[in-house]
């Protein structure tokens, strides 16, 4: 099985003709349905549907409250290493860039973990640059052993692995996998990833599926908005999430909606994804997949994040540094990208409570400490 | 009239049970419980943070409530059993609501895995309340396994669609000699009352309360509706007829 077959089915679809042919009645029809199909989702991503943002927002808000309540899951990323063997043109970690690289020792991981855990967060997302040589699966396993002392849920955002490696990490205590396709358009993908293992479009595309098969409880996917036509990329992201949820019922599928941010190398994205575009993506996705988690990072500004709380988001990062050891060490290094929302965990909690939302720091209980089966 | 629901060794007066998820602030729970007289509160163990004094949801459940920890997050019998053991080890008592869901699209329970977990947990001395799709054969198996009650869904979790499974629930009420507690999908107090009029022993609703504009008042409304439905059931509802029946029959003179 592979989502690639779904992608192939739709990759030559003439999106422009479809969107140009839509009338107001088509948008209203999609909006009035209890459950929407993939073409309704595409309809809600159309330029014409952007005239209906408030109506879509009202429905998205109702659906989110119904399925998630007034709660917001909080987590923070922790960067373990920034060594990378890829040459992605839009990323600060690209091997093309020459700066001092870092990798945390297990002692440093422990110090960083203690600092983050003191904020009350129980969910952590660990990240590395994509270098199996510098951060092999054994290193990740060792880090997970350290992190398990401090956190209840450990997710990874590292290089794509074979299923056997994911099995090892699940056994070690990893319960979540985040992997961004970055770009679903296969033709655009190639020049953006000129060298390194990330060149392999298909291997990356099938990565979330390997994670599901390996028993990850949560799998989070996404496209980096700005690298291609955002409406089409959002469409394929939704199709991918729907495909995974249909085929791996026991995995919780969630979607991130990152926009490209300033980075080392000064790559300028070809497509301008404005705030209202981002909102349209979130709202359409919520109507297409009412129970899907939607994750919002600190790439977005505090003001925008505050307003998005009520529009379908279910998970937010807080107290973020994108530098290796950035929580406890000298922060003069190079982060993966510039963050926009610098607020601490208490500040984010306060904002959520002020909006009538409950910040949730713990939403999983590891089972390996329980008495044997 | 003393009409108490007995589950395990516990006697319960208020037959409306609620949950702790989806609230905008856990601190509302004590007021909600106090004002509606709720006695049984379910809590997802995965949300319990014993290490955090401020964010431990258990601190918001008033003393005197019967704690019904649930195995939310379990994808199979093994995980449900592990969560139940963890709950007991954490001091949550012996009651356990088994939730085994491996369908994140509709959140429907897996009856087969639930039955396996129930069998094991009964043997370990738990007071087991399994959440199931209403199926007579599964309910009979659960009864034989020694569970304390059966909790069929009225509609999928969080949908507020009401008692969609009415006929199946009615069969369970008729055929199973255990309390039948309708759980999930109940969106309105009137639907809770309807379940009680049918003979359900209790109703559990969370989303309908937690997502209401005024959760405290909604909990009260549910509590009253459940009580009304129960009273109606005990009073004996009149039969439903297809034709009108005159109170002064035309052939009365013959007798």
Contacts between the chains, C-beta under 8 A, distances in Angstrom:
chain1	res1	chain2	res2	distance
A	65	B	211	5.1
A	66	B	158	5.7
A	66	B	159	7.6
A	66	B	160	6.9
A	66	B	207	6.6
A	66	B	211	6.3
A	67	B	158	5.2
A	68	B	22	6.9
A	69	B	21	6.2
A	69	B	22	2.3
A	69	B	23	6.5
A	69	B	24	7.4
A	69	B	207	7.4
A	69	B	210	5.3
A	69	B	211	6.0
A	70	B	22	7.0
A	70	B	23	7.2
A	70	B	24	3.6
A	70	B	210	7.9
A	70	B	211	7.5
A	71	B	21	7.7
A	71	B	22	6.2
A	71	B	23	7.7
A	71	B	24	7.6
A	120	B	52	5.9
A	120	B	54	7.8
A	120	B	55	6.4
A	122	B	49	6.5
A	152	B	49	7.9
A	217	B	73	7.9
A	217	B	75	7.8
A	245	B	104	6.2
A	245	B	105	5.5
A	246	B	105	7.1
A	249	B	102	5.9
A	249	B	103	4.5
A	249	B	104	5.9
A	249	B	105	6.1
A	250	B	75	4.7
A	250	B	102	3.6
A	250	B	103	7.2
A	250	B	104	6.7
A	251	B	104	6.8
A	252	B	104	5.3
A	253	B	104	7.0
A	291	B	104	6.6
A	291	B	105	6.9
A	291	B	107	7.2
A	353	B	25	6.9
A	356	B	24	4.7
A	356	B	25	7.7
A	357	B	24	6.0
A	358	B	23	6.3
A	358	B	24	5.4
A	358	B	25	5.4
A	358	B	26	6.7
A	360	B	47	7.2
A	361	B	49	6.9
A	361	B	52	7.3
A	361	B	55	5.9
A	362	B	46	7.6
A	362	B	47	6.4
A	362	B	48	7.7
A	362	B	49	4.3
A	362	B	52	7.6
A	362	B	55	7.1
A	363	B	46	6.0
A	363	B	47	6.1
A	364	B	46	5.1
A	364	B	73	6.6
A	365	B	45	5.4
A	365	B	46	4.4
A	365	B	48	7.2
A	365	B	73	7.2
A	365	B	83	6.8
A	365	B	86	6.3
A	367	B	79	5.9
A	367	B	82	4.4
A	367	B	83	6.7
A	367	B	86	7.3
A	369	B	86	7.4
A	370	B	82	4.0
A	370	B	83	7.4
A	370	B	85	5.1
A	370	B	86	4.8
A	370	B	89	7.5
A	371	B	82	7.5
A	371	B	85	4.9
A	371	B	89	7.6
A	373	B	78	5.2
A	373	B	81	6.7
A	373	B	82	6.9
